[in-house]
């Protein structure tokens, strides 16, 4: 198991693919104050 193994994290990095052992980065959550501003802007 190493760079040639598609099922390992190291292999997925070498191949440039994603999956269970190498998931995509999660999206950054917005600040709670920004979400409140969006909600109030829609009501006006």
N, C-alpha and C positions, 0 to 999 in steps of 0.2 A: 504494500500500500504506500503510495507516494504520489508524485506528480502525474504519473500516467493513469492513476485510478480515478475514474470519473465520479465515484461515489464519496470521495473524501474532500474535505475543505481545500487541501493543498492541490488536489487534482482539478477542482473547480476553478481555483484561482488561475492555474496554469492554462486551462481551457477557456476561461473567461465566461463561464456559465454560472447560473444561480440555481438554488434548490433548497432542500430541507437542511442540508449540512452547511450551506452558505446562502442565507437569505439576503434579500435586498435591504438597504438601510431603511429604517422607519422614518416617516415624515416628521419633521419637527413640529411639535404642538405650538399653537399660537398662544400668546399671553391672554389670560382671562379678561383683562381690561379691553383688549382689542375686540374680543368677541362681543362684549357689552356695547361697544360703540357701533358695531355692525347692526345689532338688534335695534338700537334706538334710532339709527339712521333710516331703517326701513319703516318705522312707525310714523315718522314725520310726514 
